[in-house]
Amino acid sequence: MTTNLGLSIITLITLFISLTPTLTKSEEGIDVFLPITLNLTVLTDPFSISAASHDFGNITDESPGAVLCPSSPTEVARLLGFANGGFSYNGVSSIPEPTFKVAARGQGHSLRGQASAPGGIVVNMTCLAMAAKPAAVVISADGTYADVAAGTMWVDVLKAAVERGVSPVTWTDYLYLSVGGTLSNAGIGGQTFRHGPQISNVHELDVITGKGDLMTCSPKLNPELFYGVLGGLGQFGIITRARIALGHAPTRVKWSRILYSDFSAFKRDQERLISMTNDLGVDFLEGQLMMSNGIVDTSFFPLSDQTRVASLVNDHRIIYVLEVAKYYDSTTLPIINLVMDMLSKTLGFAPGFMFIQDVPYFDFLNRVRNEEEKLRSLGLWEVPHPWLNIFVPKSRILDFHDGVISGLLLNQTATAGVTLFYPTNRNKWNNLMSTMSPDEDVFYVIGLLQSAGGSQNWQELENLNDKIIQFCENSGIKIKEYLMHYTRKEDWIKHFGPKWYDFLRRKIMFDPKRLLSPGQDIFN
Ligand code: FAD
């Protein structure tokens, strides 16, 4: 364990840093600030350190020196003020200038140590959510927004909102992620084509910058900070509160999986459906691949149809699954029938292979939880996850499909995990935000969500990822990676392209000592 804290050695289970404030006169008559009271309890016990060293990716192991479990945002501000060497005055400092880095950690569902702070301090954002007053989620009187402590998981935002008949409008597939964590990336899913990513549905944020300043920001107030932090990979500040836009919460959902053996028909229908953003369109659209060299999960389909679905996959080697959902309640019941009718009559799927479930809204949004429980019970959740998430411009999706899906994936002896494949609209993505997407109106979200274990180790899967990236590079397909982890500065510069200088400028403005989220490896 590295302890690079610029403090005395941390060996106790908890360290109580109590440095008393004194303003004294030095011999030269200069005012010298001795350290003000920090009164921060940081945890250094093996359990806390180990929990903060690992993430969902299960590939990296980066021990922090300590973990802070804050009970208020001002504690985080004090920590960052201290990390900045906030106790020096007139060039005179009573203690060595601190050099430790700080990372906010939401749920630690990163893949490559992005929420780690090797040798530094990890801030456990769940503590702030638990300490939030009057509650972690506060719905406005008119139900148009929620003020949420950023360490809150989206599932808890959903629970609080639906109680009032309202709901955030756009979601990730999995809800046990923190609000601050997804807002630091983008937060994408099947509603993004209609409402944009989660970062496009935020009105206001409270952020503690890398300098330790607590600032409120919005498109009008401190916009540089607001746009920088959204998709900002934790580089400019720690989000402590987010004001999230809400809409009406439906009660039920018609959730459909529709099978295609023909890629062009699948692509055509997906693209047509995301262009329909009126009441007659679907509310959610994604897509997945079922491949005969992978595990063919037929559990969504009625028991009586599972064998013929599996045979369809075997016969064609690959089946494209269009996944759509339409929300409804008693007032919109007539529309749902029209929409489901339109889908069954106008889409070019394999005849007889459209399946519909009718489920409560909450269960639909929380659907991945069941998968998690299944995988956990099989010991397949806490395994290495060398996931590759990329955005592919629509104009090159055929080349991508032929080269990567037919060329590389189908020729593997085995594939492990889910492959997501769906288009989304870019019109609700704000280019001022830090997140990068391809420069086309429509792009595809491709998620190769592979799990190591069994016959394949994660390095082999990582090699496959490298081949995919190389194929795109060689073919001139201008992909953007999502949830990426680069270790070379030139890769980050390439990733941000024309936005790199804004990213750098904001770093200098808000975190000049480069203290925040070192696990992203951008400014180390
Ligand atoms: P962490 O891993 O804790 O942190 C991620 C980064 O954000 C780190 O750099 C951290 O320092 C920083 N950070 C965390 N909290 C804050 C804060 N309050 N202020 C500033 N910086 C902060 N993503 C999607 O977009 N769509 C999906 O459908 C989706 N599904 C997923 C399903 C699973 C099973 C998993 C494991 C991940 C999925 N993700 C998805 C990815 C997910 O959005 C990111 O991994 C996200 O970072 C997870 O949130 P977290 O709270 O675990 O973040």
Residues whose N, C-alpha, C, O or C-beta is under 5 A from the ligand:
A	BS01	FAD	F56 A103 A104 R105 G106 Q107 G108 H109 S110 Q114 A115 M125 A150 T172 D173 Y174 L177 S178 G180 G181 T182 S184 A186 G187 I188 G189 L233 G234 G237 I238 I239 S517
